[in-house]
Amino acid sequence: MMLTPARTALMLQNSWFGAIPSPRRAALLGAATVVTKTNGARVYATGDPPNGLWGVVEGRVRLLDYPVAGAEVLVQSLGRGAWFGELSTLDGGPRPQDAVAFGRTALLHVPHAAYQRLAEDLPALHHDLAVLACAHQRAALAFIGQRVVQALPARVAAALLGVAQDVGRAPLAIRQAELALMVGVSRQTLNRQLKAFEGGGLIRTRYARIEILDADALRRLTGAETV
């Protein structure tokens, strides 16, 4: 699979990647290949050595943690345009989470050795990846805070809006089981809340799809200002 102009334009829509100066963006894209993964395939596993930087071109990738035996926690669900894998790429340490394809997924891959060679000539790439790591850390802290203090409607609204940032205004290609993992509730509990949102005209649900009809109302539920 080739990195077409359309796929390049998609990656540029990501706020982090789009903000990188064009010479460094071009260097990363020039070192990248497109890799496809089937549903459930691991991009990397917890404890693996670094295998480079990754970007989502099509499909989704779930970052999973296992705090105790038998418990699975969805740390992040990453859609088209998102980049990940920066932490181990920066410090050379083992992967802190599993990265697993959700559905058929196409990924950009900058191998670890290729990134290291690029960074020798373009050391500001380290700063770029540090900014990405900070963004992910802030998102993780916000996610933890939501789970601790927010009521269920606010948590579901925040999860829907977060997924919408990945795919724009199109219907969200996400199954209820995945969304339930993000929110930290059972699928049955999530389903009841989605039906309440649908009854209020905030969303429309389809098979493996959720369409946001009133984003401003969802933002109000989270306490965020609408614009």
N, C-alpha and C positions, 0 to 999 in steps of 0.2 A: 504494500500500500504506500502510495506516494504522499508527500507533503504538498498538497495542491495550494494554489493561491487562496481558494475559499477557506481551507483549513487554517492557513496562516492568518487570514483576516479574523477568523474565529478566535484564535489564541490572542490576538491583539486586543480583543474586547475585554479581556481580563484586566482589572484595574492595576494589579501588580505588574504584569508583563508589559502592558501598554505604557507604563510610566518609566520603564527602563530606556535609557538612551539608545537610539537605533543601532549604533555599531555593536553594542553588547547584545541586543536582541538578535541581530543578524548572526552573531557568532554562535549563540546558543542554538538557533534554528539550523545553522550550517552543520553543527555537530550532531544534530538529532536524527534519529530514524523513527519510522512509524511502526509500532508493534501492536498486534491484535491479541486480545485475550478473550477466552470464552467465559460464560457466566460461572462465577465461583472460583476462577483461576486466581492464584496468588501472584501479585506483582512482586512482593517480598513478604517475608515472615518475621515475626518478632525474634530478635537475636541475630538476624542475618547481617553480614557485613554490608557496607554501603554498596549499592549497585547503580548509583547515579540519580539524576533529577528526572522527574516525570511530569508530563502534562496531559490532561484529559482532552482528547479530540472528539470522541463520540462515546456515549454510554456514561457510566458512573463508576466511581471507585469508593469503596467503604474502608475507612481506617478503623480497625477493631482492636480493643484492648481486653485483657483477661485479668482483672484485678484479683480474683480468687478462682480456684478450680471450679470449672463448670459454669462460670459466669462470663457472659460476653457483653461488652459495652461498646456501642457505636460512638466513636469519638468524633468523626466527621464523615459526611457524605458529600463527595466532590463530583460536580458535574462538568459539563463542557467548558473548556477554557481555564479550569483550575490547575494549579501546579502543586506538586507535593514532593516529599522526599528530601527536602532541603537540609534538615537537621543533621542526618548522618553524612550528607554530602559535605557539609561544613566542617564537622568535627571528626569525621572518620570513625565514629563509634557505631555500635550495632543498632539495628532498627528497633525503635521503641514500640512499634505496633505492627500488626498485619495490615497489608494493603491488598484488598480483594476486589476483583472485577464484579460488577453487578450488571448482569446482562452482557450482551456482546459489546466489547469495549475496544476502542482504538486509542493508543497512547503515543505521545511523543516521548522519546527516551534519549537523554544525553548521558552516555556512560560515565561512570565515575572517573576513569582515567582521562577521558576526553575533557571533562569539566576541569580537572586539575591542570591539564595542558593549557586550556583557555585562560584559566585564572593566572597563570604565570605571565601571560602577556597583557591580561586585562584584570588586574587585581581588584578593581572596583566591583567585579562580579561577586566577590565575597560580601560586599556591602549589600548588593541587591538581594542575595539569598538571606542575609541577616534581616532585612526588611520583611521578606516573606515569612521567616520564622517568627518575627514579632507579631505579624498579622494573625498567624495561626494560633499563637499563644493568647492573644487578646480574644480571639473567637472561642478558644477553649475555656478561658476564665468566664466569659459571658455565658457560655453554655452551662457551666457548673452553677453559676449564680441563678440562672433560670430554673434549673432543676430543684434548687434548694428553697427558693422563696416564691416563685411565681405560681399562680393558680393554673390549673390545667388549660383553660381556654387561652391564656396568654402564652403558655409554652407551645401549644399546637400552632397558634398564629405565628409565633416567632420561627418555628421550624418551617412552616410553609413559606414564609417570606424569605428565609435563608436559602431554601432550595430555588425559589424564584430568581434570586440573584444570579444563579448559575445559568438559567435557561431563558431569561428575559420574560416576555409576556406570553410565551407559548404555554399550552397545558403542561403541567409538571408530570414528567414520566417517572412516577415513584409509586411503589406499592405500599399498601397500608402497613404491612409487616415491617418495612424499612422505616417508615415514618414513626411507627410505635417504638422502635429501638431508639430513634433519635430523641423522642420525648421522654422515654423511660416509663412507659405504661404498657398494659396488655393491648393486644389488637382489638379486643372487644370494647375496652374503655375508649380507645382512640376512635373507633367506629361510631360510638355514640356522640362524641364531640364533633366529628365531621358531619354527622347528620344534623346536629344542632346548627352548625355553620351553614349547611346547605339550606336548611329551613329558613334561616335568616337572610338568605340571598348573598352570602359572602363568598361561597364557592359552589362549584358544580363537580360532582364526582362521576367518573367513568371507570371502566376496567383499567387498572394500572395507570390511571391518569387523574389528576386533580386540576381543575381550572379555577384560578382566582378571579372572582367577579368584582370584589370590592376590597382592594388592597389597603385603602385608607382606613376602613373599618378594622381590618386585621392589625394595622399599625396602632390604632387607638387601643386595642386590647393589650398590646405589649407595653403601652405607655410611651411609645415613640411619637414624635411630632410628625404630622402629615404636611406635605408641601404641595 
